[in-house]
Amino acid sequence: MKLRTISAAGLMLALAGCNTIPMPSMASSNPVSARWVGQSAGRFFASYGPPISDHDAGGGRVYNWRGGYKTVKISGEDAKKGRSAGGRLHLSCKADITTSSDYVIRSIEILGDMPGTTGSSYCAELLAPPEQAKS
């Protein structure tokens, strides 16, 4: 009888170790996810504008967000290579933001991005500026 009790206790401890919360693997490699996963979606939308649509997603919601519309003047090599018409570049960002039932961001999937003014990702420049990405 004691052997069964000890075996059951050992099995319960082993199973308890399997109960972990997976962290998004992209958060460390994606500055936008690193900045916003775990934060309130309300804070995100207050900072960058409301979503254009949303739908249910397994106990949470997925918000389709578009924003960061900006036109910048470019010159030099980029203009010569035909990167924009008339020396102007129209920037924007598109993302799906998945939240938990308590409105906390679980993931951000960038759906539309383009080269930014200082790097390869306008969405990263907009949503996770270097000074904020470190926090």
C-alpha positions as a Markdown table, in Angstrom:
| # | Residue | x | y | z |
|---|---|---|---|---|
| 1 | Met | 0.0 | 0.0 | 0.0 |
| 2 | Lys | 2.8 | 2.4 | 0.8 |
| 3 | Leu | 4.5 | 1.6 | -2.5 |
| 4 | Arg | 1.3 | 2.7 | -4.4 |
| 5 | Thr | 1.1 | 5.9 | -2.4 |
| 6 | Ile | 4.7 | 6.8 | -3.0 |
| 7 | Ser | 4.4 | 5.8 | -6.7 |
| 8 | Ala | 1.2 | 8.0 | -7.1 |
| 9 | Ala | 2.9 | 10.9 | -5.4 |
| 10 | Gly | 6.0 | 10.6 | -7.7 |
| 11 | Leu | 3.7 | 10.4 | -10.7 |
| 12 | Met | 1.8 | 13.6 | -9.6 |
| 13 | Leu | 5.1 | 15.4 | -9.1 |
| 14 | Ala | 6.3 | 14.4 | -12.5 |
| 15 | Leu | 3.1 | 15.5 | -14.1 |
| 16 | Ala | 3.1 | 18.8 | -12.2 |
| 17 | Gly | 6.5 | 19.6 | -13.9 |
| 18 | Cys | 4.8 | 19.3 | -17.3 |
| 19 | Asn | 2.4 | 22.1 | -16.5 |
| 20 | Thr | 4.3 | 25.1 | -17.9 |
| 21 | Ile | 3.2 | 28.1 | -19.8 |
| 22 | Pro | 4.8 | 28.3 | -23.2 |
| 23 | Met | 6.4 | 31.6 | -24.1 |
| 24 | Pro | 6.3 | 32.9 | -27.6 |
| 25 | Ser | 9.5 | 31.9 | -29.4 |
| 26 | Met | 9.4 | 35.0 | -31.6 |
| 27 | Ala | 9.5 | 37.4 | -28.7 |
| 28 | Ser | 13.3 | 37.2 | -28.4 |
| 29 | Ser | 13.9 | 37.6 | -32.1 |
| 30 | Asn | 11.2 | 40.0 | -32.9 |
| 31 | Pro | 11.5 | 43.5 | -31.3 |
| 32 | Val | 7.8 | 44.2 | -31.7 |
| 33 | Ser | 6.8 | 41.0 | -29.9 |
| 34 | Ala | 9.5 | 41.5 | -27.2 |
| 35 | Arg | 8.1 | 45.0 | -26.6 |
| 36 | Trp | 4.3 | 44.2 | -26.5 |
| 37 | Val | 3.7 | 40.5 | -25.6 |
| 38 | Gly | 2.4 | 40.6 | -22.0 |
| 39 | Gln | 1.2 | 44.2 | -22.2 |
| 40 | Ser | -2.4 | 45.4 | -22.3 |
| 41 | Ala | -3.9 | 45.6 | -25.7 |
| 42 | Gly | -5.7 | 48.8 | -24.5 |
| 43 | Arg | -2.3 | 50.4 | -24.1 |
| 44 | Phe | -1.2 | 49.4 | -27.6 |
| 45 | Phe | -4.4 | 50.7 | -29.2 |
| 46 | Ala | -4.3 | 53.9 | -27.2 |
| 47 | Ser | -0.8 | 54.5 | -28.5 |
| 48 | Tyr | -1.2 | 53.4 | -32.1 |
| 49 | Gly | -4.9 | 53.6 | -33.0 |
| 50 | Pro | -7.8 | 51.2 | -32.9 |
| 51 | Pro | -8.0 | 47.9 | -34.8 |
| 52 | Ile | -10.0 | 47.7 | -38.0 |
| 53 | Ser | -11.7 | 44.4 | -37.2 |
| 54 | Asp | -11.5 | 41.5 | -34.7 |
| 55 | His | -12.7 | 37.9 | -34.3 |
| 56 | Asp | -12.9 | 35.2 | -31.6 |
| 57 | Ala | -9.8 | 33.0 | -31.2 |
| 58 | Gly | -9.9 | 30.2 | -28.7 |
| 59 | Gly | -10.7 | 32.1 | -25.5 |
| 60 | Gly | -9.2 | 35.3 | -26.7 |
| 61 | Arg | -9.5 | 37.6 | -29.7 |
| 62 | Val | -7.5 | 38.5 | -32.8 |
| 63 | Tyr | -7.4 | 42.1 | -33.7 |
| 64 | Asn | -6.6 | 43.2 | -37.2 |
| 65 | Trp | -4.6 | 46.4 | -36.9 |
| 66 | Arg | -3.3 | 48.8 | -39.6 |
| 67 | Gly | -1.5 | 52.0 | -38.8 |
| 68 | Gly | 1.6 | 54.1 | -38.8 |
| 69 | Tyr | 0.7 | 55.8 | -42.1 |
| 70 | Lys | 3.5 | 58.2 | -42.9 |
| 71 | Thr | 5.0 | 59.7 | -46.0 |
| 72 | Val | 8.7 | 60.5 | -45.9 |
| 73 | Lys | 10.9 | 62.2 | -48.5 |
| 74 | Ile | 13.9 | 60.3 | -49.7 |
| 75 | Ser | 16.8 | 61.3 | -51.7 |
| 76 | Gly | 20.1 | 59.9 | -52.9 |
| 77 | Glu | 20.5 | 56.2 | -53.9 |
| 78 | Asp | 17.0 | 55.1 | -52.8 |
| 79 | Ala | 15.4 | 57.7 | -55.1 |
| 80 | Lys | 17.7 | 56.9 | -58.0 |
| 81 | Lys | 16.9 | 53.1 | -57.7 |
| 82 | Gly | 13.3 | 53.9 | -58.1 |
| 83 | Arg | 12.4 | 53.0 | -54.5 |
| 84 | Ser | 9.6 | 55.6 | -54.6 |
| 85 | Ala | 7.7 | 57.8 | -57.0 |
| 86 | Gly | 8.7 | 61.4 | -56.8 |
| 87 | Gly | 11.2 | 61.0 | -54.0 |
| 88 | Arg | 8.5 | 60.1 | -51.5 |
| 89 | Leu | 7.9 | 56.9 | -49.7 |
| 90 | His | 4.6 | 55.9 | -48.1 |
| 91 | Leu | 5.1 | 53.8 | -45.0 |
| 92 | Ser | 2.6 | 51.7 | -43.0 |
| 93 | Cys | 2.4 | 48.6 | -40.8 |
| 94 | Lys | -0.2 | 45.8 | -40.7 |
| 95 | Ala | -0.4 | 43.2 | -37.9 |
| 96 | Asp | -2.7 | 40.7 | -36.2 |
| 97 | Ile | -2.7 | 41.1 | -32.5 |
| 98 | Thr | -3.9 | 38.1 | -30.5 |
| 99 | Thr | -5.0 | 38.7 | -26.9 |
| 100 | Ser | -6.1 | 36.5 | -24.0 |
| 101 | Ser | -9.5 | 36.7 | -22.5 |
| 102 | Asp | -8.2 | 39.4 | -20.1 |
| 103 | Tyr | -7.1 | 41.7 | -23.0 |
| 104 | Val | -3.4 | 41.0 | -22.6 |
| 105 | Ile | -1.4 | 40.6 | -25.8 |
| 106 | Arg | -0.3 | 37.0 | -26.4 |
| 107 | Ser | 1.3 | 37.5 | -29.8 |
| 108 | Ile | 1.8 | 40.0 | -32.6 |
| 109 | Glu | 2.1 | 38.7 | -36.2 |
| 110 | Ile | 3.4 | 41.3 | -38.6 |
| 111 | Leu | 1.5 | 40.9 | -41.9 |
| 112 | Gly | 2.7 | 43.9 | -43.8 |
| 113 | Asp | 6.0 | 45.6 | -43.4 |
| 114 | Met | 8.5 | 47.6 | -45.5 |
| 115 | Pro | 11.9 | 49.0 | -45.1 |
| 116 | Gly | 11.9 | 51.9 | -42.7 |
| 117 | Thr | 13.8 | 55.1 | -42.6 |
| 118 | Thr | 16.7 | 53.7 | -40.5 |
| 119 | Gly | 16.4 | 50.0 | -40.9 |
| 120 | Ser | 14.8 | 47.0 | -42.6 |
| 121 | Ser | 11.5 | 47.1 | -40.7 |
| 122 | Tyr | 9.2 | 50.1 | -40.5 |
| 123 | Cys | 6.9 | 48.2 | -38.1 |
| 124 | Ala | 9.9 | 47.7 | -35.7 |
| 125 | Glu | 10.8 | 51.4 | -35.9 |
| 126 | Leu | 7.2 | 52.4 | -35.2 |
| 127 | Leu | 6.1 | 49.8 | -32.6 |
| 128 | Ala | 9.4 | 49.1 | -30.8 |
| 129 | Pro | 11.7 | 52.0 | -31.0 |
| 130 | Pro | 15.2 | 51.2 | -29.7 |
| 131 | Glu | 14.8 | 53.0 | -26.4 |
| 132 | Gln | 11.6 | 51.0 | -25.7 |
| 133 | Ala | 12.8 | 47.7 | -27.0 |
| 134 | Lys | 15.4 | 47.6 | -24.2 |
| 135 | Ser | 12.8 | 47.7 | -21.4 |
